[in-house]
Amino acid sequence: MTVAEFFKDLTLPTMPEVAHALIRSLNEEDVPLPHLRDAIARDPALAVQLLRLANSAHYGHHPKVGGIEEAITRVGMNQVRALALASCFNDAFPISPGLDREAFWRASQARGGLSQWLANGIGSNSEQAWLSGFMVRLGELLMGMKSPSCVMEFERQPQVPGERWQREQAMMGLNEGQVSAELARCWNFPHNMIQALDAAAAPLAAQPFSRLGAVLHVAELLAAAPEPTAQAVDGLPADVLAALDVDAGWMVERLPQAQRYVDASRLH
């Protein structure tokens, strides 16, 4: 099945206004706080989540904040994006039979956190890496809309790192990253993020090479393990690490930091 055939007659979820605003802000150095505040204010459930996060113990024992703009300042743009986009995507996408909603979004957040950690470590755009990593598995939700029985079969089998891509390719002729890439194209994401999602399953085969795609590939393999460990790093493909100019020993030394990125991505 080609990507065009997959998307034929498929009704895509509508992206909420606040998600559009946050994605546009990825390429803006200075995001006007009033614009973001107003977008979040039009989503009462999201506003409540943001205020709850800003007043949580994670941010210390500061005076309580009661306004959205104050909450954004305390939490920071990275975490606001993580919170808002996770909430928006969770509401927009139906979960297929055979998928556990909470586990799915937790896994997506872990991939985002690990992508951000690795991108930050190699000097790449960590915010785009977070969002791209978070989005990789969205393609599986669209696969569930197209063929629920296939997704149930994907999830029924052992979750060995990297094998989901192979199962998807064998059963449907494409993988979740390619589906996510087309979704990102429909939603007018930055071109390099579209390329990265398309290349996530096989970054060395992509022409031109997508550095972000290789980051997503590594993050997926790490996230598929129970937790980031030296053993998980040992199992990473040496050729992909070489293409990123990353040493496995360097990664092992920084694994405690990686776990903090994963934990932070799950705060909400």
C-alpha positions as a Python dict, from the first residue, in 0.01 Angstrom:
ca = {
    (1, 'M'): (0, 0, 0),
    (2, 'T'): (134, 343, -91),
    (3, 'V'): (98, 647, 132),
    (4, 'A'): (-146, 800, -119),
    (5, 'E'): (-359, 484, -114),
    (6, 'F'): (-350, 477, 265),
    (7, 'F'): (-482, 832, 298),
    (8, 'K'): (-749, 793, 31),
    (9, 'D'): (-1093, 828, 194),
    (10, 'L'): (-936, 860, 540),
    (11, 'T'): (-1085, 1138, 750),
    (12, 'L'): (-805, 1307, 941),
    (13, 'P'): (-851, 1443, 1293),
    (14, 'T'): (-877, 1819, 1313),
    (15, 'M'): (-589, 1991, 1488),
    (16, 'P'): (-710, 2237, 1756),
    (17, 'E'): (-623, 2605, 1721),
    (18, 'V'): (-388, 2601, 2019),
    (19, 'A'): (-188, 2316, 1862),
    (20, 'H'): (-150, 2515, 1539),
    (21, 'A'): (-26, 2814, 1738),
    (22, 'L'): (230, 2604, 1925),
    (23, 'I'): (360, 2439, 1610),
    (24, 'R'): (399, 2776, 1439),
    (25, 'S'): (595, 2893, 1743),
    (26, 'L'): (863, 2626, 1686),
    (27, 'N'): (1021, 2854, 1426),
    (28, 'E'): (974, 3176, 1621),
    (29, 'E'): (1245, 3302, 1854),
    (30, 'D'): (1010, 3523, 2055),
    (31, 'V'): (656, 3393, 2095),
    (32, 'P'): (415, 3672, 2203),
    (33, 'L'): (283, 3550, 2538),
    (34, 'P'): (-57, 3719, 2496),
    (35, 'H'): (-119, 3522, 2173),
    (36, 'L'): (-36, 3192, 2339),
    (37, 'R'): (-229, 3287, 2653),
    (38, 'D'): (-541, 3363, 2451),
    (39, 'A'): (-515, 3038, 2255),
    (40, 'I'): (-485, 2831, 2574),
    (41, 'A'): (-767, 3025, 2740),
    (42, 'R'): (-1004, 2907, 2469),
    (43, 'D'): (-941, 2549, 2585),
    (44, 'P'): (-1061, 2543, 2951),
    (45, 'A'): (-946, 2186, 3017),
    (46, 'L'): (-596, 2267, 2893),
    (47, 'A'): (-586, 2588, 3097),
    (48, 'V'): (-669, 2390, 3412),
    (49, 'Q'): (-395, 2136, 3337),
    (50, 'L'): (-140, 2414, 3285),
    (51, 'L'): (-228, 2587, 3612),
    (52, 'R'): (-216, 2255, 3798),
    (53, 'L'): (130, 2187, 3655),
    (54, 'A'): (260, 2536, 3734),
    (55, 'N'): (145, 2501, 4095),
    (56, 'S'): (282, 2149, 4140),
    (57, 'A'): (566, 2062, 4377),
    (58, 'H'): (793, 2006, 4075),
    (59, 'Y'): (833, 2385, 4047),
    (60, 'G'): (907, 2435, 4415),
    (61, 'H'): (715, 2599, 4696),
    (62, 'H'): (643, 2926, 4522),
    (63, 'P'): (328, 3137, 4566),
    (64, 'K'): (36, 2995, 4372),
    (65, 'V'): (-23, 3135, 4026),
    (66, 'G'): (-377, 3196, 3907),
    (67, 'G'): (-324, 3330, 3556),
    (68, 'I'): (-232, 3153, 3232),
    (69, 'E'): (45, 3397, 3141),
    (70, 'E'): (208, 3356, 3483),
    (71, 'A'): (182, 2979, 3448),
    (72, 'I'): (351, 2986, 3106),
    (73, 'T'): (637, 3193, 3247),
    (74, 'R'): (690, 2956, 3538),
    (75, 'V'): (665, 2634, 3340),
    (76, 'G'): (854, 2748, 3029),
    (77, 'M'): (770, 2720, 2662),
    (78, 'N'): (910, 2369, 2617),
    (79, 'Q'): (687, 2221, 2884),
    (80, 'V'): (385, 2425, 2770),
    (81, 'R'): (426, 2279, 2421),
    (82, 'A'): (459, 1930, 2563),
    (83, 'L'): (152, 1967, 2780),
    (84, 'A'): (-68, 2134, 2521),
    (85, 'L'): (21, 1915, 2223),
    (86, 'A'): (-10, 1595, 2424),
    (87, 'S'): (-353, 1708, 2543),
    (88, 'C'): (-464, 1815, 2194),
    (89, 'F'): (-351, 1495, 2023),
    (90, 'N'): (-503, 1283, 2299),
    (91, 'D'): (-841, 1449, 2240),
    (92, 'A'): (-817, 1447, 1860),
    (93, 'F'): (-726, 1083, 1798),
    (94, 'P'): (-938, 777, 1869),
    (95, 'I'): (-751, 485, 2024),
    (96, 'S'): (-776, 158, 1833),
    (97, 'P'): (-889, -168, 1990),
    (98, 'G'): (-585, -344, 2130),
    (99, 'L'): (-414, -19, 2230),
    (100, 'D'): (-413, 107, 2587),
    (101, 'R'): (-475, 484, 2576),
    (102, 'E'): (-265, 574, 2880),
    (103, 'A'): (22, 345, 2783),
    (104, 'F'): (20, 475, 2425),
    (105, 'W'): (52, 841, 2522),
    (106, 'R'): (305, 761, 2792),
    (107, 'A'): (515, 582, 2530),
    (108, 'S'): (482, 878, 2292),
    (109, 'Q'): (595, 1118, 2563),
    (110, 'A'): (896, 897, 2640),
    (111, 'R'): (998, 905, 2274),
    (112, 'G'): (964, 1281, 2273),
    (113, 'G'): (1174, 1315, 2588),
    (114, 'L'): (1451, 1089, 2459),
    (115, 'S'): (1455, 1263, 2121),
    (116, 'Q'): (1488, 1598, 2297),
    (117, 'W'): (1770, 1465, 2519),
    (118, 'L'): (1971, 1330, 2229),
    (119, 'A'): (1913, 1634, 2007),
    (120, 'N'): (2018, 1866, 2288),
    (121, 'G'): (2333, 1661, 2342),
    (122, 'I'): (2441, 1680, 1977),
    (123, 'G'): (2352, 2045, 1926),
    (124, 'S'): (2033, 1997, 1723),
    (125, 'N'): (1696, 2168, 1766),
    (126, 'S'): (1565, 2002, 2082),
    (127, 'E'): (1215, 2147, 2058),
    (128, 'Q'): (1155, 2012, 1710),
    (129, 'A'): (1306, 1683, 1826),
    (130, 'W'): (1059, 1660, 2115),
    (131, 'L'): (757, 1717, 1896),
    (132, 'S'): (881, 1488, 1618),
    (133, 'G'): (958, 1213, 1868),
    (134, 'F'): (619, 1253, 2027),
    (135, 'M'): (452, 1228, 1686),
    (136, 'V'): (623, 917, 1549),
    (137, 'R'): (361, 678, 1682),
    (138, 'L'): (63, 888, 1575),
    (139, 'G'): (79, 699, 1246),
    (140, 'E'): (-21, 384, 1430),
    (141, 'L'): (-344, 553, 1542),
    (142, 'L'): (-426, 631, 1179),
    (143, 'M'): (-342, 272, 1091),
    (144, 'G'): (-596, 172, 1354),
    (145, 'M'): (-857, 388, 1185),
    (146, 'K'): (-775, 224, 852),
    (147, 'S'): (-723, -136, 966),
    (148, 'P'): (-798, -207, 1334),
    (149, 'S'): (-720, -578, 1297),
    (150, 'C'): (-365, -503, 1181),
    (151, 'V'): (-295, -282, 1481),
    (152, 'M'): (-431, -545, 1716),
    (153, 'E'): (-186, -790, 1559),
    (154, 'F'): (104, -541, 1590),
    (155, 'E'): (36, -501, 1961),
    (156, 'R'): (-31, -867, 2032),
    (157, 'Q'): (323, -965, 1944),
    (158, 'P'): (631, -907, 2165),
    (159, 'Q'): (746, -545, 2165),
    (160, 'V'): (1110, -594, 2063),
    (161, 'P'): (1285, -261, 1982),
    (162, 'G'): (1251, -183, 1612),
    (163, 'E'): (1027, -476, 1523),
    (164, 'R'): (706, -271, 1511),
    (165, 'W'): (834, -97, 1197),
    (166, 'Q'): (907, -434, 1035),
    (167, 'R'): (564, -575, 1124),
    (168, 'E'): (388, -265, 993),
    (169, 'Q'): (585, -276, 670),
    (170, 'A'): (511, -646, 622),
    (171, 'M'): (138, -619, 693),
    (172, 'M'): (50, -279, 547),
    (173, 'G'): (334, -189, 313),
    (174, 'L'): (437, 121, 511),
    (175, 'N'): (533, 213, 867),
    (176, 'E'): (393, 446, 1128),
    (177, 'G'): (665, 707, 1070),
    (178, 'Q'): (572, 739, 703),
    (179, 'V'): (207, 779, 798),
    (180, 'S'): (297, 1038, 1062),
    (181, 'A'): (505, 1224, 802),
    (182, 'E'): (209, 1254, 566),
    (183, 'L'): (-10, 1371, 854),
    (184, 'A'): (254, 1633, 940),
    (185, 'R'): (254, 1741, 574),
    (186, 'C'): (-125, 1781, 580),
    (187, 'W'): (-92, 1988, 897),
    (188, 'N'): (178, 2216, 746),
    (189, 'F'): (462, 2115, 976),
    (190, 'P'): (818, 2234, 902),
    (191, 'H'): (969, 2042, 610),
    (192, 'N'): (1263, 1901, 807),
    (193, 'M'): (1023, 1745, 1060),
    (194, 'I'): (827, 1580, 778),
    (195, 'Q'): (1153, 1440, 637),
    (196, 'A'): (1256, 1315, 980),
    (197, 'L'): (932, 1131, 1046),
    (198, 'D'): (947, 973, 702),
    (199, 'A'): (1304, 855, 768),
    (200, 'A'): (1264, 744, 1131),
    (201, 'A'): (1240, 370, 1059),
    (202, 'A'): (1539, 359, 821),
    (203, 'P'): (1740, 680, 854),
    (204, 'L'): (2044, 563, 657),
    (205, 'A'): (1828, 480, 354),
    (206, 'A'): (1682, 832, 338),
    (207, 'Q'): (1808, 1069, 71),
    (208, 'P'): (1905, 1327, 172),
    (209, 'F'): (2016, 1207, 516),
    (210, 'S'): (1796, 1342, 794),
    (211, 'R'): (1988, 1400, 1114),
    (212, 'L'): (1662, 1444, 1302),
    (213, 'G'): (1532, 1120, 1149),
    (214, 'A'): (1835, 937, 1291),
    (215, 'V'): (1765, 1095, 1631),
    (216, 'L'): (1407, 964, 1616),
    (217, 'H'): (1533, 618, 1523),
    (218, 'V'): (1767, 601, 1822),
    (219, 'A'): (1503, 743, 2058),
    (220, 'E'): (1251, 480, 1945),
    (221, 'L'): (1494, 196, 2012),
    (222, 'L'): (1581, 334, 2357),
    (223, 'A'): (1218, 400, 2445),
    (224, 'A'): (1114, 47, 2350),
    (225, 'A'): (1337, -85, 2628),
    (226, 'P'): (1189, -89, 2983),
    (227, 'E'): (1415, 209, 3066),
    (228, 'P'): (1726, 373, 2920),
    (229, 'T'): (2019, 151, 3026),
    (230, 'A'): (2374, 77, 2916),
    (231, 'Q'): (2245, -253, 2777),
    (232, 'A'): (1989, -66, 2565),
    (233, 'V'): (2265, 159, 2430),
    (234, 'D'): (2478, -147, 2346),
    (235, 'G'): (2194, -269, 2123),
    (236, 'L'): (2179, 50, 1916),
    (237, 'P'): (2293, 31, 1552),
    (238, 'A'): (2655, 144, 1532),
    (239, 'D'): (2613, 283, 1179),
    (240, 'V'): (2332, 517, 1286),
    (241, 'L'): (2534, 638, 1585),
    (242, 'A'): (2830, 695, 1353),
    (243, 'A'): (2613, 900, 1118),
    (244, 'L'): (2515, 1116, 1415),
    (245, 'D'): (2880, 1129, 1527),
    (246, 'V'): (2772, 996, 1866),
    (247, 'D'): (2981, 761, 2079),
    (248, 'A'): (2798, 488, 2272),
    (249, 'G'): (3017, 554, 2577),
    (250, 'W'): (2915, 921, 2570),
    (251, 'M'): (2548, 816, 2572),
    (252, 'V'): (2596, 573, 2861),
    (253, 'E'): (2757, 846, 3073),
    (254, 'R'): (2453, 1068, 3020),
    (255, 'L'): (2178, 811, 3071),
    (256, 'P'): (2074, 949, 3414),
    (257, 'Q'): (2006, 1279, 3238),
    (258, 'A'): (1806, 1094, 2972),
    (259, 'Q'): (1578, 951, 3239),
    (260, 'R'): (1510, 1302, 3368),
    (261, 'Y'): (1398, 1410, 3020),
    (262, 'V'): (1161, 1114, 3005),
    (263, 'D'): (1024, 1185, 3352),
    (264, 'A'): (975, 1556, 3270),
    (265, 'S'): (782, 1470, 2954),
    (266, 'R'): (532, 1277, 3167),
    (267, 'L'): (464, 1546, 3426),
    (268, 'H'): (125, 1625, 3282),
}
